[in-house]
């Protein structure tokens, strides 16, 4: 989703010319304005049951496993969830209502790159669900001022390019800022590993790592992948893999 608005104009330019590109820009701007004016997604907790993410959970087999220390009424204050690996799309992370309701009725705010939260249409949808920018200021404000939970896909875009046929791989060692946020706000870190995230799609990587470097530099994922149908959904049977969110 975050790369599509950048790819569509040049693709339309090549296929439909300048007029097609202009129509796309005007239609996107109009749709974004309509969303802002009508606000079809009412309330963050209800918006987290959005059709697409809810059915992606049903499509895959997902299991959550957590320790007794996380079971309510234990650990009742705000929590900072840190999940790896990201994979192409972290299906377990977008089970939004679970993060908000499973461990007490406290709104959980997912995080995203700042550029994603500025894209037309997509930004409205994500903000309506509760997304905030994945940076220190907004995270601290949610944890301290609003007493909300925050969920971070800790390896981010770099984690989308980590893959192995024999191991589950995450991009973690350089992500130290999240620990500083937890210490300065007095918020418990809850590490989570999403087994199966990296197996849902087949990532097509160039041997020189050029796409990874470009994506990390731009803070926007530019990558090739395949799934079904037409590459949009995770592989189904017999490739459909179970996902286990281990807290």
C-alpha positions as CSV (number, residue, x, y, z in Angstrom):
1,X,0.0,0.0,0.0
2,X,2.7,2.5,0.9
3,X,4.5,2.0,-2.5
4,X,1.4,1.9,-4.7
5,X,0.7,5.7,-4.9
6,X,4.3,6.3,-6.1
7,X,4.2,3.5,-8.6
8,X,0.7,4.2,-10.1
9,X,1.4,7.6,-11.7
10,X,4.4,6.4,-13.8
11,X,2.6,3.2,-14.7
12,X,-0.4,5.2,-15.9
13,X,1.9,7.6,-17.7
14,X,3.4,4.7,-19.7
15,X,0.0,3.1,-20.4
16,X,-2.5,5.9,-20.6
17,X,-0.3,9.0,-21.1
18,X,-0.5,12.3,-19.3
19,X,-4.3,12.5,-19.3
20,X,-4.5,9.1,-17.5
21,X,-2.0,10.2,-14.9
22,X,-3.9,13.4,-14.3
23,X,-7.2,11.5,-13.9
24,X,-5.6,9.3,-11.3
25,X,-4.2,12.2,-9.3
26,X,-7.5,14.1,-9.4
27,X,-9.6,11.0,-8.5
28,X,-7.3,10.2,-5.6
29,X,-7.4,13.7,-4.2
30,X,-11.2,13.7,-4.6
31,X,-11.6,10.4,-2.8
32,X,-9.3,11.6,0.0
33,X,-11.3,14.8,0.4
34,X,-14.5,12.8,0.5
35,X,-13.1,10.6,3.3
36,X,-12.2,13.6,5.3
37,X,-15.6,15.2,4.8
38,X,-17.8,12.2,5.5
39,X,-15.5,10.3,8.0
40,X,-17.0,6.8,7.1
41,X,-14.8,5.1,9.7
42,X,-16.4,6.0,13.1
43,X,-14.2,5.6,16.2
44,X,-10.8,3.9,16.4
45,X,-12.0,0.8,18.3
46,X,-14.7,0.1,15.8
47,X,-12.5,1.0,12.8
48,X,-10.1,-1.7,13.9
49,X,-12.6,-4.3,12.8
50,X,-12.2,-3.1,9.2
51,X,-13.2,-5.7,6.6
52,X,-9.8,-6.3,5.0
53,X,-7.8,-6.9,8.1
54,X,-10.5,-9.0,9.8
55,X,-10.7,-11.3,6.8
56,X,-7.0,-11.6,6.5
57,X,-7.0,-13.2,10.0
58,X,-9.7,-15.7,8.9
59,X,-7.7,-16.6,5.7
60,X,-4.7,-17.6,7.8
61,X,-4.5,-19.8,10.8
62,X,-3.4,-17.6,13.7
63,X,-2.6,-18.5,17.3
64,X,-1.6,-16.3,20.2
65,X,0.5,-17.6,23.1
66,X,1.3,-15.4,26.1
67,X,2.7,-15.9,29.7
68,X,0.7,-15.6,32.8
69,X,2.4,-12.4,33.7
70,X,0.6,-10.7,30.8
71,X,-2.8,-12.2,31.6
72,X,-5.2,-9.6,33.1
73,X,-5.4,-8.3,35.8
74,X,-1.6,-8.5,35.7
75,X,0.4,-5.6,34.0
76,X,-2.6,-3.3,33.8
77,X,-0.9,-0.1,32.6
78,X,0.2,1.0,29.1
79,X,2.4,-1.5,27.3
80,X,4.8,-1.2,24.4
81,X,4.6,-4.2,22.1
82,X,7.6,-4.8,19.9
83,X,7.1,-7.4,17.2
84,X,9.5,-9.0,14.7
85,X,9.8,-10.1,12.0
86,X,7.9,-7.7,9.7
87,X,7.8,-9.8,6.6
88,X,6.1,-8.4,3.5
89,X,2.9,-7.8,5.5
90,X,2.7,-8.7,9.3
91,X,-0.6,-10.4,9.3
92,X,-0.5,-11.1,13.0
93,X,0.1,-7.4,13.7
94,X,-3.0,-6.2,11.8
95,X,-5.3,-8.2,14.1
96,X,-6.0,-4.8,15.6
97,X,-8.9,-5.6,18.0
98,X,-6.9,-8.3,19.7
99,X,-4.1,-5.9,20.7
100,X,-6.7,-3.5,22.0
101,X,-9.0,-5.9,23.9
102,X,-7.0,-9.0,24.7
103,X,-5.0,-7.6,27.6
104,X,-7.5,-5.1,29.0
105,X,-9.7,-2.5,27.4
106,X,-7.0,-0.1,26.4
107,X,-6.7,1.3,22.9
108,X,-3.6,0.0,21.1
109,X,-2.0,2.4,18.6
110,X,0.0,0.7,15.8
111,X,2.9,2.7,14.2
112,X,3.9,3.4,10.7
113,X,6.5,5.4,8.8
114,X,5.8,9.1,8.6
115,X,5.6,9.1,4.8
116,X,2.8,6.4,4.9
117,X,0.7,8.7,7.1
118,X,0.9,11.5,4.5
119,X,-0.4,9.4,1.6
120,X,-3.9,10.3,0.3
121,X,-6.7,7.9,1.2
122,X,-4.3,5.4,2.8
123,X,-3.4,7.9,5.5
124,X,-7.1,8.5,6.4
125,X,-7.7,4.7,6.8
126,X,-4.6,4.2,8.9
127,X,-5.2,7.2,11.2
128,X,-8.9,6.1,11.6
129,X,-7.6,2.7,12.8
130,X,-5.3,4.5,15.3
131,X,-1.9,4.6,13.6
132,X,0.7,7.0,14.8
133,X,4.1,7.9,13.5
134,X,6.9,5.5,14.4
135,X,9.0,8.1,16.2
136,X,9.8,9.0,19.8
137,X,7.5,12.0,20.2
138,X,4.2,10.4,19.1
139,X,4.9,7.2,20.9
140,X,5.7,8.9,24.2
141,X,2.6,11.1,23.9
142,X,0.4,8.0,23.4
143,X,2.0,6.1,26.3
144,X,2.2,8.9,28.9
145,X,-0.4,11.6,28.0
146,X,-3.2,9.3,26.7
147,X,-2.3,6.2,28.6
148,X,-2.6,4.0,25.5
149,X,-0.8,0.9,24.4
150,X,1.6,1.2,21.4
151,X,2.6,-1.5,18.9
152,X,5.8,-1.3,16.9
153,X,6.9,-3.6,14.1
154,X,10.4,-3.3,15.4
155,X,12.4,-4.2,12.3
156,X,10.3,-2.1,10.0
157,X,11.2,-1.9,6.3
158,X,14.6,-3.5,6.8
159,X,12.8,-6.5,8.2
160,X,10.8,-6.9,5.1
161,X,13.9,-8.0,3.2
162,X,15.1,-10.6,5.7
163,X,14.4,-14.1,4.6
164,X,15.7,-17.6,5.1
165,X,14.5,-21.1,4.1
166,X,15.7,-22.6,7.4
167,X,15.4,-19.8,10.0
168,X,13.1,-17.0,11.1
169,X,15.1,-13.8,10.7
170,X,14.5,-10.4,12.1
171,X,16.4,-7.0,11.9
172,X,16.9,-6.1,15.5
173,X,20.4,-5.3,16.7
174,X,20.3,-1.6,15.7
175,X,16.8,-0.9,17.1
176,X,17.9,0.5,20.5
177,X,15.8,3.7,20.6
178,X,12.7,1.7,21.6
179,X,14.4,0.7,24.8
180,X,15.2,4.4,25.6
181,X,11.5,5.2,25.1
182,X,10.5,2.4,27.5
183,X,13.0,3.5,30.2
184,X,12.1,7.2,30.0
185,X,8.3,6.6,30.2
186,X,8.5,3.7,32.6
187,X,6.5,1.5,30.2
188,X,7.1,-2.3,30.1
189,X,8.4,-3.7,26.9
190,X,6.4,-6.8,25.6
191,X,8.5,-8.6,23.0
192,X,6.5,-10.6,20.4
193,X,7.8,-12.9,17.7
194,X,5.5,-13.6,14.8
195,X,6.4,-17.1,13.6
196,X,5.2,-17.6,10.0
197,X,5.2,-13.9,8.9
198,X,8.1,-14.3,6.5
199,X,6.6,-17.4,4.8
200,X,3.3,-15.9,3.6
201,X,4.6,-14.4,0.4
202,X,7.6,-15.2,-1.8
203,X,9.9,-12.2,-1.7
204,X,11.9,-11.7,-4.9
205,X,15.2,-10.0,-4.0
206,X,18.0,-8.8,-6.2
207,X,21.4,-10.3,-5.3
208,X,23.0,-6.9,-4.8
209,X,20.5,-5.7,-2.2
210,X,19.7,-2.6,-4.3
211,X,16.0,-2.6,-3.6
212,X,16.6,-2.9,0.1
213,X,19.0,0.0,0.2
214,X,16.5,2.2,-1.8
215,X,13.6,1.2,0.5
216,X,15.5,1.9,3.7
217,X,16.8,5.3,2.3
218,X,13.3,6.4,1.2
219,X,11.5,4.8,4.2
220,X,9.1,3.3,1.6
221,X,9.1,-0.3,0.6
222,X,10.0,-1.0,-3.0
223,X,10.1,-4.7,-3.5
224,X,8.9,-7.5,-5.7
225,X,6.9,-10.4,-4.4
226,X,4.3,-13.0,-5.5
227,X,1.3,-14.7,-4.0
228,X,-2.2,-15.6,-5.1
229,X,-4.3,-14.5,-6.7
230,X,-2.2,-12.1,-8.9
231,X,0.3,-11.7,-6.1
232,X,-2.1,-9.9,-3.7
233,X,-2.9,-12.5,-1.1
234,X,-0.7,-14.9,0.8
235,X,-0.2,-18.4,-0.7
236,X,-3.2,-20.6,0.0
237,X,-3.2,-24.4,0.6
238,X,-0.9,-26.2,0.6
239,X,1.3,-23.1,1.1
240,X,-0.9,-21.3,3.6
241,X,1.2,-21.3,6.8
242,X,0.1,-21.1,10.4
243,X,1.1,-17.9,12.3
244,X,1.9,-18.0,15.9
245,X,2.3,-14.7,17.9
246,X,4.5,-15.6,20.8
247,X,4.6,-13.0,23.6
